[in-house]
Amino acid sequence: MFLWFMLMLLALLATAVLAILFERKNESKITKSVLCDIFFLGLLGAVLGRTIFFAGLEYTSLTFASATANVVSIHYLYLGS
């Protein structure tokens, strides 16, 4: 658990440094509606991923459940566009 936390912290710091370096001159601001969209898509993705996995596990094999859990990324692309 501690290793996972440290990896997430490292990823956060690396992303923040790159965002500061490359987006410094960007004049567009993040609005409240964009933040709400990001929050709800993240929440939906976490809940949807677990729900699809357990539904697939309940009705079929573990292999099919794992394959259907990977479909969540397709839902992200669909909802994001």
N, C-alpha and C positions, 0 to 999 in steps of 0.2 A: 504494500500500500504506500509506504514511504517512497519507494523508487518511482511509482506511478506519479505521485505528487511532484517529485523533483523533475521528472520528465515534462510534466505539464507546465511547471514553472519555467523551465528552460525554454520551452516552445513559446510561452507568453513573452518572455524577455526578447527572444530572437525576433518574433513578429513585431513587437513594439519598436525595437530599434530600426528595423527595416521600414516600418510605416513612418516613423519620424524622419528618416533620411529621404525617402522617396516621395512622400506626400506633404512635405513642408510647404511647397508653393501652391498647393491645391486650395482654391478659395471656397469650394463647396463645403457646407457644414452638414453635419448629421442632424436631421430634424427629429422631433419627438415621434412622428409616425414611422420613420425608418427604424428607430430603436424599438418601437413596439413590434414591428414586423419581424425584426431579427429575434427578439425575445420569444415571440409566439411560434416562429418556425423552429427555433431550437427546442422549445418545450414539446412541440408536436413531434419532432423527429425522435426525441428520446422516448416518448410514450408510444409512438407508432412502431418504433423498432422492437421494443419489448413485446408489444401486443401481437405483431406479426410473427415473431419468433415463437411465442407460446401457443398461438393458434395453429401454426404449422406443426409444432411438436405434439399438440393434442390430437390432431387428425391424421398425421402421417408420420414418417420416420424422422430421425434426427438429421439425416442428410438433407431432406427436403426442407426442414425447418431452418437449417442454416442457409440454404440457398434463397429461401424467401426473405430471410432477414436482410440479405444484401440488396433487396429491391428498394429499401428505404432511400438509398442515394438517388434512385430514379425519381422518387417522389419529390425529393429536394429540388432536382432540376426542373421538374414540372411546375412546382409551386413557386420557384424563384423566377421563372420566366413570364 
